[in-house]
Amino acid sequence: MNKNIFWRLGFLAVILLVAPTAGFGQEKKPAPTPQAAAPGPPAAKEAIPDPKEILRQGADFLKKQQQFSFKAEVTNDQVFEGGKKLQFAQEVTASFRCPDKLRIDGEGDLESKLLIFDGKTLTLYDKYKNHYASLDAPGDTDAALDKAYKDYGLRVGLAELGSAKLGERATRDLVHALYVGLHRVRGVDCHHLAFDKKDVHYQLWIAAGDKPVLRKMVINQKKLPGSPQWTAYFSDWNFSPTFPENMFTFTPPPGAQKIKFMPLKKGATSEPKKVKPKKGGKS
């Protein structure tokens, strides 16, 4: 990605030459010398917004909310042998009651899962396979997600939008930040931001105005084979939702099997695994 964006405007100067009408026997008078305009003060350059500051404002806005929900349309690349790449979709509904309640429902081409945290237990349910796993993680959402990632390699990116540490995590280890411009996402004016970390390049479109929420996100895994890309469009932001009493409580469906999370081996890292396309999968 180019680290500088230049807008070049070409100006076409059009000179219109008009010959004076001369009568017979009349002397042509020289055209008057144009007077140079008095020099004025130089035009002030418009300050370029700080992308990291805009990102912090968006994170702080979510941090102040007691509860909220949103929907996201997600697409994710899967890279196969020979560098062939296929894109799969998922529709996500996310609900948060801060600081210790979380629910994320995902329905997609390759998987359909539910993640719930009730303040004590984090549960992941696979709707296609009808099995679930739970882990004890008393405390707030941040502590539960940290434990799930460190011990089991479980990471749900959209869950971090309910994190009190969102701004800190998003700006940690940045090697480059760029304000691209004011662009529209599905009719909404947004600040288009681009950031580089060691392993990923990501772009954010944050709504301009008094509610600086995400409208679009693109993450490029630049160090993985094929540089797979993850994209999400956000909509239906609600900061005064009415949640039912059992919203953040997991009740196993009939016939659901309880399994255990597989802990990470010491020193292992969680890498996205390659998935074979399902025949006749849901979309």
ZADO-1210 file (C-alpha; in nm, 4 decimals, padded with zeros to 6 digits):
<atoms>
<atom x="00.0000" y="00.0000" z="00.0000" code="MET" pos="1"/>
<atom x="00.1324" y="00.3478" z="-00.0837" code="ASN" pos="2"/>
<atom x="00.2025" y="00.5412" z="00.2311" code="LYS" pos="3"/>
<atom x="00.1103" y="00.8742" z="00.0716" code="ASN" pos="4"/>
<atom x="-00.1942" y="00.9686" z="-00.1233" code="ILE" pos="5"/>
<atom x="-00.1684" y="01.2607" z="-00.3603" code="PHE" pos="6"/>
<atom x="-00.4599" y="01.4190" z="-00.5379" code="TRP" pos="7"/>
<atom x="-00.3504" y="01.5826" z="-00.8605" code="ARG" pos="8"/>
<atom x="-00.5777" y="01.8324" z="-01.0252" code="LEU" pos="9"/>
<atom x="-00.4949" y="01.9284" z="-01.3800" code="GLY" pos="10"/>
<atom x="-00.5916" y="02.2770" z="-01.4846" code="PHE" pos="11"/>
<atom x="-00.6599" y="02.3575" z="-01.8534" code="LEU" pos="12"/>
<atom x="-00.5844" y="02.7178" z="-01.9371" code="ALA" pos="13"/>
<atom x="-00.7948" y="02.8433" z="-02.2263" code="VAL" pos="14"/>
<atom x="-00.6831" y="03.1723" z="-02.3860" code="ILE" pos="15"/>
<atom x="-00.9406" y="03.3462" z="-02.6026" code="LEU" pos="16"/>
<atom x="-00.7845" y="03.5810" z="-02.8547" code="LEU" pos="17"/>
<atom x="-01.0248" y="03.8393" z="-02.9952" code="VAL" pos="18"/>
<atom x="-00.8992" y="04.0512" z="-03.2860" code="ALA" pos="19"/>
<atom x="-01.0167" y="04.4151" z="-03.2662" code="PRO" pos="20"/>
<atom x="-01.2358" y="04.5410" z="-03.5485" code="THR" pos="21"/>
<atom x="-01.0340" y="04.7878" z="-03.7539" code="ALA" pos="22"/>
<atom x="-01.1873" y="05.0437" z="-03.9967" code="GLY" pos="23"/>
<atom x="-01.0157" y="05.1595" z="-04.3155" code="PHE" pos="24"/>
<atom x="-00.7733" y="05.4397" z="-04.2508" code="GLY" pos="25"/>
<atom x="-00.7862" y="05.3931" z="-03.8673" code="GLN" pos="26"/>
<atom x="-00.4740" y="05.3422" z="-03.6678" code="GLU" pos="27"/>
<atom x="-00.4614" y="05.0329" z="-03.4503" code="LYS" pos="28"/>
<atom x="-00.4083" y="05.1205" z="-03.0883" code="LYS" pos="29"/>
<atom x="-00.2015" y="04.8881" z="-02.8750" code="PRO" pos="30"/>
<atom x="-00.3992" y="04.6898" z="-02.6200" code="ALA" pos="31"/>
<atom x="-00.3591" y="04.8206" z="-02.2667" code="PRO" pos="32"/>
<atom x="-00.1100" y="04.6361" z="-02.0515" code="THR" pos="33"/>
<atom x="-00.2964" y="04.4271" z="-01.7936" code="PRO" pos="34"/>
<atom x="-00.2299" y="04.5296" z="-01.4374" code="GLN" pos="35"/>
<atom x="-00.1037" y="04.2602" z="-01.2063" code="ALA" pos="36"/>
<atom x="-00.3317" y="04.1870" z="-00.9141" code="ALA" pos="37"/>
<atom x="-00.1963" y="04.2740" z="-00.5743" code="ALA" pos="38"/>
<atom x="-00.0589" y="03.9630" z="-00.4032" code="PRO" pos="39"/>
<atom x="-00.2833" y="03.8340" z="-00.1227" code="GLY" pos="40"/>
<atom x="-00.2043" y="03.6174" z="00.1755" code="PRO" pos="41"/>
<atom x="-00.1310" y="03.2507" z="00.0892" code="PRO" pos="42"/>
<atom x="-00.4257" y="03.0154" z="00.1275" code="ALA" pos="43"/>
<atom x="-00.4123" y="02.8266" z="00.4544" code="ALA" pos="44"/>
<atom x="-00.3654" y="02.4517" z="00.4148" code="LYS" pos="45"/>
<atom x="-00.6464" y="02.2442" z="00.5635" code="GLU" pos="46"/>
<atom x="-00.5186" y="02.0346" z="00.8518" code="ALA" pos="47"/>
<atom x="-00.5217" y="01.6603" z="00.7882" code="ILE" pos="48"/>
<atom x="-00.7146" y="01.4781" z="01.0638" code="PRO" pos="49"/>
<atom x="-00.5181" y="01.2430" z="01.2886" code="ASP" pos="50"/>
<atom x="-00.6354" y="00.8862" z="01.2079" code="PRO" pos="51"/>
<atom x="-00.5351" y="00.7544" z="01.5492" code="LYS" pos="52"/>
<atom x="-00.7341" y="01.0278" z="01.7219" code="GLU" pos="53"/>
<atom x="-01.0451" y="00.9475" z="01.5166" code="ILE" pos="54"/>
<atom x="-01.0042" y="00.5812" z="01.6054" code="LEU" pos="55"/>
<atom x="-00.9736" y="00.6693" z="01.9753" code="ARG" pos="56"/>
<atom x="-01.2880" y="00.8817" z="01.9580" code="GLN" pos="57"/>
<atom x="-01.4817" y="00.5906" z="01.8101" code="GLY" pos="58"/>
<atom x="-01.3504" y="00.3533" z="02.0774" code="ALA" pos="59"/>
<atom x="-01.4295" y="00.6014" z="02.3562" code="ASP" pos="60"/>
<atom x="-01.7826" y="00.6458" z="02.2237" code="PHE" pos="61"/>
<atom x="-01.8521" y="00.2708" z="02.2473" code="LEU" pos="62"/>
<atom x="-01.6804" y="00.2534" z="02.5859" code="LYS" pos="63"/>
<atom x="-01.9344" y="00.5026" z="02.7282" code="LYS" pos="64"/>
<atom x="-02.2357" y="00.2940" z="02.6231" code="GLN" pos="65"/>
<atom x="-02.4093" y="00.0839" z="02.8877" code="GLN" pos="66"/>
<atom x="-02.5505" y="-00.1506" z="02.6257" code="GLN" pos="67"/>
<atom x="-02.5746" y="-00.1654" z="02.2484" code="PHE" pos="68"/>
<atom x="-02.6274" y="-00.3933" z="01.9513" code="SER" pos="69"/>
<atom x="-02.5485" y="-00.3986" z="01.5788" code="PHE" pos="70"/>
<atom x="-02.5570" y="-00.6189" z="01.2719" code="LYS" pos="71"/>
<atom x="-02.2711" y="-00.7006" z="01.0365" code="ALA" pos="72"/>
<atom x="-02.2412" y="-00.8522" z="00.6909" code="GLU" pos="73"/>
<atom x="-01.9100" y="-01.0364" z="00.6866" code="VAL" pos="74"/>
<atom x="-01.7122" y="-01.1898" z="00.4026" code="THR" pos="75"/>
<atom x="-01.3983" y="-01.3944" z="00.4568" code="ASN" pos="76"/>
<atom x="-01.1425" y="-01.5327" z="00.2118" code="ASP" pos="77"/>
<atom x="-01.0314" y="-01.8934" z="00.2263" code="GLN" pos="78"/>
<atom x="-00.7049" y="-01.9779" z="00.0469" code="VAL" pos="79"/>
<atom x="-00.6600" y="-02.3239" z="-00.1025" code="PHE" pos="80"/>
<atom x="-00.3783" y="-02.5142" z="-00.2710" code="GLU" pos="81"/>
<atom x="-00.2266" y="-02.3361" z="-00.5670" code="GLY" pos="82"/>
<atom x="-00.3258" y="-01.9974" z="-00.4262" code="GLY" pos="83"/>
<atom x="-00.6894" y="-02.0323" z="-00.5273" code="LYS" pos="84"/>
<atom x="-00.9119" y="-01.8123" z="-00.3174" code="LYS" pos="85"/>
<atom x="-01.2832" y="-01.8397" z="-00.2401" code="LEU" pos="86"/>
<atom x="-01.4960" y="-01.5907" z="-00.0486" code="GLN" pos="87"/>
<atom x="-01.7610" y="-01.6991" z="00.2021" code="PHE" pos="88"/>
<atom x="-02.0228" y="-01.4915" z="00.3826" code="ALA" pos="89"/>
<atom x="-02.1725" y="-01.4682" z="00.7281" code="GLN" pos="90"/>
<atom x="-02.4476" y="-01.2561" z="00.8837" code="GLU" pos="91"/>
<atom x="-02.3763" y="-01.1514" z="01.2418" code="VAL" pos="92"/>
<atom x="-02.5905" y="-00.9999" z="01.5165" code="THR" pos="93"/>
<atom x="-02.3981" y="-00.8746" z="01.8207" code="ALA" pos="94"/>
<atom x="-02.5403" y="-00.7633" z="02.1558" code="SER" pos="95"/>
<atom x="-02.3531" y="-00.6184" z="02.4559" code="PHE" pos="96"/>
<atom x="-02.4451" y="-00.5242" z="02.8108" code="ARG" pos="97"/>
<atom x="-02.1314" y="-00.3755" z="02.9588" code="CYS" pos="98"/>
<atom x="-01.9144" y="-00.4704" z="03.1296" code="PRO" pos="99"/>
<atom x="-01.9903" y="-00.8424" z="03.1553" code="ASP" pos="100"/>
<atom x="-02.2571" y="-00.9598" z="02.9088" code="LYS" pos="101"/>
<atom x="-02.2062" y="-01.0603" z="02.5479" code="LEU" pos="102"/>
<atom x="-02.3938" y="-01.2464" z="02.2742" code="ARG" pos="103"/>
<atom x="-02.2878" y="-01.2945" z="01.9121" code="ILE" pos="104"/>
<atom x="-02.5011" y="-01.4923" z="01.6647" code="ASP" pos="105"/>
<atom x="-02.3448" y="-01.5871" z="01.3301" code="GLY" pos="106"/>
<atom x="-02.5165" y="-01.7565" z="01.0358" code="GLU" pos="107"/>
<atom x="-02.2920" y="-01.8292" z="00.7393" code="GLY" pos="108"/>
<atom x="-02.1914" y="-02.0386" z="00.4411" code="ASP" pos="109"/>
<atom x="-01.9390" y="-02.2523" z="00.6282" code="LEU" pos="110"/>
<atom x="-02.0471" y="-02.2251" z="00.9898" code="GLU" pos="111"/>
<atom x="-02.3296" y="-02.1171" z="01.2155" code="SER" pos="112"/>
<atom x="-02.2275" y="-02.0427" z="01.5732" code="LYS" pos="113"/>
<atom x="-02.3402" y="-01.8694" z="01.8906" code="LEU" pos="114"/>
<atom x="-02.1088" y="-01.7126" z="02.1496" code="LEU" pos="115"/>
<atom x="-02.2526" y="-01.6146" z="02.4886" code="ILE" pos="116"/>
<atom x="-02.0894" y="-01.4729" z="02.8015" code="PHE" pos="117"/>
<atom x="-02.3112" y="-01.4312" z="03.1090" code="ASP" pos="118"/>
<atom x="-02.0535" y="-01.2811" z="03.3439" code="GLY" pos="119"/>
<atom x="-01.9343" y="-01.6188" z="03.4719" code="LYS" pos="120"/>
<atom x="-01.9257" y="-01.8646" z="03.1834" code="THR" pos="121"/>
<atom x="-01.8261" y="-01.8275" z="02.8181" code="LEU" pos="122"/>
<atom x="-02.0038" y="-02.0712" z="02.5863" code="THR" pos="123"/>
<atom x="-01.9533" y="-02.1424" z="02.2170" code="LEU" pos="124"/>
<atom x="-02.2282" y="-02.3392" z="02.0410" code="TYR" pos="125"/>
<atom x="-02.1965" y="-02.4887" z="01.6920" code="ASP" pos="126"/>
<atom x="-02.5459" y="-02.4926" z="01.5401" code="LYS" pos="127"/>
<atom x="-02.4563" y="-02.7197" z="01.2473" code="TYR" pos="128"/>
<atom x="-02.2930" y="-02.9883" z="01.4640" code="LYS" pos="129"/>
<atom x="-02.5246" y="-02.9296" z="01.7636" code="ASN" pos="130"/>
<atom x="-02.2494" y="-02.9342" z="02.0202" code="HIS" pos="131"/>
<atom x="-02.1121" y="-02.6737" z="02.2606" code="TYR" pos="132"/>
<atom x="-01.8210" y="-02.6055" z="02.4942" code="ALA" pos="133"/>
<atom x="-01.8032" y="-02.3821" z="02.8005" code="SER" pos="134"/>
<atom x="-01.5281" y="-02.2386" z="03.0150" code="LEU" pos="135"/>
<atom x="-01.5413" y="-02.0723" z="03.3543" code="ASP" pos="136"/>
<atom x="-01.4331" y="-01.7103" z="03.3243" code="ALA" pos="137"/>
<atom x="-01.5810" y="-01.4988" z="03.6051" code="PRO" pos="138"/>
<atom x="-01.5277" y="-01.1264" z="03.5639" code="GLY" pos="139"/>
<atom x="-01.5810" y="-00.8832" z="03.2810" code="ASP" pos="140"/>
<atom x="-01.5923" y="-00.9447" z="02.9061" code="THR" pos="141"/>
<atom x="-01.2281" y="-00.8420" z="02.8592" code="ASP" pos="142"/>
<atom x="-01.1040" y="-01.0996" z="03.1083" code="ALA" pos="143"/>
<atom x="-01.3180" y="-01.3743" z="02.9550" code="ALA" pos="144"/>
<atom x="-01.2021" y="-01.3044" z="02.5996" code="LEU" pos="145"/>
<atom x="-00.8377" y="-01.2841" z="02.7110" code="ASP" pos="146"/>
<atom x="-00.8634" y="-01.6218" z="02.8822" code="LYS" pos="147"/>
<atom x="-01.0353" y="-01.7804" z="02.5810" code="ALA" pos="148"/>
<atom x="-00.7619" y="-01.6596" z="02.3465" code="TYR" pos="149"/>
<atom x="-00.4591" y="-01.7299" z="02.5629" code="LYS" pos="150"/>
<atom x="-00.5677" y="-02.0757" z="02.6780" code="ASP" pos="151"/>
<atom x="-00.7651" y="-02.2036" z="02.3791" code="TYR" pos="152"/>
<atom x="-00.6819" y="-01.9830" z="02.0799" code="GLY" pos="153"/>
<atom x="-01.0448" y="-01.8666" z="02.0579" code="LEU" pos="154"/>
<atom x="-01.0796" y="-01.5190" z="01.9088" code="ARG" pos="155"/>
<atom x="-01.4012" y="-01.3539" z="01.7941" code="VAL" pos="156"/>
<atom x="-01.3015" y="-01.0205" z="01.6417" code="GLY" pos="157"/>
<atom x="-01.6395" y="-00.8481" z="01.6640" code="LEU" pos="158"/>
<atom x="-01.6605" y="-00.9355" z="02.0341" code="ALA" pos="159"/>
<atom x="-01.3783" y="-00.6884" z="02.0980" code="GLU" pos="160"/>
<atom x="-01.6062" y="-00.3979" z="02.0065" code="LEU" pos="161"/>
<atom x="-01.7475" y="-00.4354" z="02.3577" code="GLY" pos="162"/>
<atom x="-01.4041" y="-00.4183" z="02.5147" code="SER" pos="163"/>
<atom x="-01.3079" y="-00.1330" z="02.7446" code="ALA" pos="164"/>
<atom x="-00.9563" y="-00.1688" z="02.5982" code="LYS" pos="165"/>
<atom x="-01.0659" y="-00.1378" z="02.2345" code="LEU" pos="166"/>
<atom x="-00.8755" y="00.1847" z="02.1617" code="GLY" pos="167"/>
<atom x="-00.5585" y="00.0576" z="02.3274" code="GLU" pos="168"/>
<atom x="-00.5667" y="-00.2726" z="02.1392" code="ARG" pos="169"/>
<atom x="-00.6458" y="-00.1165" z="01.8020" code="ALA" pos="170"/>
<atom x="-00.3535" y="00.1286" z="01.8176" code="THR" pos="171"/>
<atom x="-00.0983" y="-00.1051" z="01.9765" code="ARG" pos="172"/>
<atom x="00.2107" y="-00.1894" z="01.7673" code="ASP" pos="173"/>
<atom x="00.1152" y="00.0340" z="01.4746" code="LEU" pos="174"/>
<atom x="00.3890" y="00.0951" z="01.2191" code="VAL" pos="175"/>
<atom x="00.1897" y="00.3318" z="00.9998" code="HIS" pos="176"/>
<atom x="-00.1385" y="00.5247" z="01.0117" code="ALA" pos="177"/>
<atom x="-00.3060" y="00.7155" z="00.7284" code="LEU" pos="178"/>
<atom x="-00.6110" y="00.9393" z="00.6968" code="TYR" pos="179"/>
<atom x="-00.7403" y="00.8527" z="00.3488" code="VAL" pos="180"/>
<atom x="-01.0313" y="01.0949" z="00.3244" code="GLY" pos="181"/>
<atom x="-01.4009" y="01.1519" z="00.3863" code="LEU" pos="182"/>
<atom x="-01.5825" y="00.8778" z="00.1947" code="HIS" pos="183"/>
<atom x="-01.9359" y="00.7387" z="00.1902" code="ARG" pos="184"/>
<atom x="-02.0392" y="00.3900" z="00.2978" code="VAL" pos="185"/>
<atom x="-02.3951" y="00.3044" z="00.1988" code="ARG" pos="186"/>
<atom x="-02.5044" y="00.6653" z="00.2183" code="GLY" pos="187"/>
<atom x="-02.3140" y="00.7572" z="00.5377" code="VAL" pos="188"/>
<atom x="-02.0200" y="01.0013" z="00.5354" code="ASP" pos="189"/>
<atom x="-01.7255" y="00.8290" z="00.7005" code="CYS" pos="190"/>
<atom x="-01.3651" y="00.8957" z="00.7928" code="HIS" pos="191"/>
<atom x="-01.1651" y="00.6432" z="00.5914" code="HIS" pos="192"/>
<atom x="-00.8603" y="00.5323" z="00.7915" code="LEU" pos="193"/>
<atom x="-00.5798" y="00.2880" z="00.7111" code="ALA" pos="194"/>
<atom x="-00.3362" y="00.1246" z="00.9531" code="PHE" pos="195"/>
<atom x="-00.0419" y="-00.1122" z="00.9272" code="ASP" pos="196"/>
<atom x="00.0797" y="-00.3559" z="01.1861" code="LYS" pos="197"/>
<atom x="00.3520" y="-00.6158" z="01.1452" code="LYS" pos="198"/>
<atom x="00.1219" y="-00.8925" z="01.0242" code="ASP" pos="199"/>
<atom x="-00.1958" y="-00.7158" z="00.9148" code="VAL" pos="200"/>
<atom x="-00.3124" y="-00.4154" z="00.7205" code="HIS" pos="201"/>
<atom x="-00.6566" y="-00.2897" z="00.8117" code="TYR" pos="202"/>
<atom x="-00.8928" y="-00.0142" z="00.7021" code="GLN" pos="203"/>
<atom x="-01.1767" y="00.1419" z="00.8992" code="LEU" pos="204"/>
<atom x="-01.4651" y="00.3609" z="00.7914" code="TRP" pos="205"/>
<atom x="-01.5937" y="00.5490" z="01.0991" code="ILE" pos="206"/>
<atom x="-01.9092" y="00.7585" z="01.0701" code="ALA" pos="207"/>
<atom x="-01.8533" y="01.1341" z="01.0795" code="ALA" pos="208"/>
<atom x="-02.0681" y="01.3199" z="01.3313" code="GLY" pos="209"/>
<atom x="-02.1727" y="01.2771" z="01.6922" code="ASP" pos="210"/>
<atom x="-02.1960" y="00.8961" z="01.6724" code="LYS" pos="211"/>
<atom x="-01.8558" y="00.7780" z="01.5446" code="PRO" pos="212"/>
<atom x="-01.9461" y="00.4127" z="01.4909" code="VAL" pos="213"/>
<atom x="-01.7921" y="00.1649" z="01.2498" code="LEU" pos="214"/>
<atom x="-01.9603" y="00.1340" z="00.9128" code="ARG" pos="215"/>
<atom x="-01.7032" y="-00.0805" z="00.7387" code="LYS" pos="216"/>
<atom x="-01.3850" y="-00.2713" z="00.8204" code="MET" pos="217"/>
<atom x="-01.1352" y="-00.4510" z="00.5977" code="VAL" pos="218"/>
<atom x="-00.8528" y="-00.6649" z="00.7371" code="ILE" pos="219"/>
<atom x="-00.5784" y="-00.8040" z="00.5143" code="ASN" pos="220"/>
<atom x="-00.3598" y="-01.0820" z="00.6543" code="GLN" pos="221"/>
<atom x="-00.0523" y="-00.9781" z="00.4596" code="LYS" pos="222"/>
<atom x="00.1832" y="-01.2452" z="00.6011" code="LYS" pos="223"/>
<atom x="-00.0426" y="-01.5449" z="00.5319" code="LEU" pos="224"/>
<atom x="-00.0339" y="-01.7291" z="00.1965" code="PRO" pos="225"/>
<atom x="-00.2609" y="-01.5561" z="-00.0521" code="GLY" pos="226"/>
<atom x="-00.3110" y="-01.2560" z="00.1803" code="SER" pos="227"/>
<atom x="-00.6720" y="-01.3465" z="00.2715" code="PRO" pos="228"/>
<atom x="-00.9076" y="-01.0552" z="00.3302" code="GLN" pos="229"/>
<atom x="-01.1866" y="-01.0172" z="00.5863" code="TRP" pos="230"/>
<atom x="-01.4550" y="-00.7521" z="00.5287" code="THR" pos="231"/>
<atom x="-01.7509" y="-00.6386" z="00.7392" code="ALA" pos="232"/>
<atom x="-02.0290" y="-00.3838" z="00.6776" code="TYR" pos="233"/>
<atom x="-02.1997" y="-00.2611" z="00.9955" code="PHE" pos="234"/>
<atom x="-02.5613" y="-00.1490" z="01.0307" code="SER" pos="235"/>
<atom x="-02.8571" y="-00.1230" z="01.2719" code="ASP" pos="236"/>
<atom x="-02.6593" y="00.0304" z="01.5566" code="TRP" pos="237"/>
<atom x="-02.8884" y="00.0543" z="01.8617" code="ASN" pos="238"/>
<atom x="-02.7797" y="00.2188" z="02.1873" code="PHE" pos="239"/>
<atom x="-03.1033" y="00.1664" z="02.3775" code="SER" pos="240"/>
<atom x="-03.1977" y="-00.1933" z="02.2941" code="PRO" pos="241"/>
<atom x="-03.4529" y="-00.3891" z="02.4929" code="THR" pos="242"/>
<atom x="-03.3029" y="-00.7291" z="02.5702" code="PHE" pos="243"/>
<atom x="-03.5152" y="-01.0233" z="02.6918" code="PRO" pos="244"/>
<atom x="-03.4272" y="-01.1700" z="03.0325" code="GLU" pos="245"/>
<atom x="-03.2624" y="-01.4775" z="02.8852" code="ASN" pos="246"/>
<atom x="-03.0654" y="-01.2863" z="02.6217" code="MET" pos="247"/>
<atom x="-02.7271" y="-01.3677" z="02.7749" code="PHE" pos="248"/>
<atom x="-02.8111" y="-01.7125" z="02.9133" code="THR" pos="249"/>
<atom x="-02.7217" y="-02.0265" z="02.7211" code="PHE" pos="250"/>
<atom x="-02.9741" y="-02.3103" z="02.7282" code="THR" pos="251"/>
<atom x="-02.8585" y="-02.6202" z="02.5383" code="PRO" pos="252"/>
<atom x="-03.0978" y="-02.7138" z="02.2568" code="PRO" pos="253"/>
<atom x="-03.2500" y="-03.0636" z="02.2580" code="PRO" pos="254"/>
<atom x="-02.9914" y="-03.3289" z="02.1810" code="GLY" pos="255"/>
<atom x="-02.6969" y="-03.0876" z="02.2029" code="ALA" pos="256"/>
<atom x="-02.3717" y="-03.2560" z="02.3055" code="GLN" pos="257"/>
<atom x="-02.1317" y="-03.0934" z="02.5487" code="LYS" pos="258"/>
<atom x="-01.7657" y="-03.1160" z="02.4518" code="ILE" pos="259"/>
<atom x="-01.4447" y="-02.9606" z="02.5819" code="LYS" pos="260"/>
<atom x="-01.2321" y="-02.6829" z="02.4410" code="PHE" pos="261"/>
<atom x="-00.8972" y="-02.8134" z="02.3200" code="MET" pos="262"/>
<atom x="-00.6278" y="-02.6179" z="02.5070" code="PRO" pos="263"/>
<atom x="-00.3392" y="-02.4740" z="02.3099" code="LEU" pos="264"/>
<atom x="-00.0090" y="-02.6528" z="02.3369" code="LYS" pos="265"/>
<atom x="00.2549" y="-02.4565" z="02.5164" code="LYS" pos="266"/>
<atom x="00.4117" y="-02.2056" z="02.2781" code="GLY" pos="267"/>
<atom x="00.1514" y="-02.2689" z="02.0084" code="ALA" pos="268"/>
<atom x="-00.0234" y="-01.9887" z="01.8256" code="THR" pos="269"/>
<atom x="-00.3711" y="-01.9836" z="01.6870" code="SER" pos="270"/>
<atom x="-00.3710" y="-01.9743" z="01.3057" code="GLU" pos="271"/>
<atom x="-00.6780" y="-01.9732" z="01.0816" code="PRO" pos="272"/>
<atom x="-00.7235" y="-02.3210" z="00.9384" code="LYS" pos="273"/>
<atom x="-00.8035" y="-02.3912" z="00.5766" code="LYS" pos="274"/>
<atom x="-01.1599" y="-02.4985" z="00.5182" code="VAL" pos="275"/>
<atom x="-01.2940" y="-02.7138" z="00.2388" code="LYS" pos="276"/>
<atom x="-01.6050" y="-02.5738" z="00.0728" code="PRO" pos="277"/>
<atom x="-01.9268" y="-02.7476" z="00.1704" code="LYS" pos="278"/>
<atom x="-02.1495" y="-02.8775" z="-00.1042" code="LYS" pos="279"/>
<atom x="-02.4947" y="-02.7289" z="-00.0857" code="GLY" pos="280"/>
<atom x="-02.4068" y="-02.5214" z="00.2215" code="GLY" pos="281"/>
<atom x="-02.6388" y="-02.2563" z="00.3600" code="LYS" pos="282"/>
<atom x="-02.5851" y="-01.8958" z="00.2683" code="SER" pos="283"/>
</atoms>
